[in-house]
Amino acid sequence: MENYKGWDITLNWDNKDDLLKGTSKSFFSNQKEKWMGVHLNGEKIYGSSLKEIRHIIDYPCLYKK
């Protein structure tokens, strides 16, 4: 876990249900990992890497829909 400019950033698995089913660890080494940032106000952002999450935080106007 990391705190970056008021955001708590953590690593999450794409499919948490597979974790609960007891799937082998080798399966997870091939899974795409996702990062999640949670701001102090509760806002959430998602990215494929820690670098991408930091970029979204630094340049939010590039990611607004």
Secondary structure, DSSP 8 states (H G I E B T S, - for coil): -EEETTEEEEEEES-HHHHHTT--HHHHHTS-EEEEEEETTS-EEEESSHHHHHHHHH-GGGT--
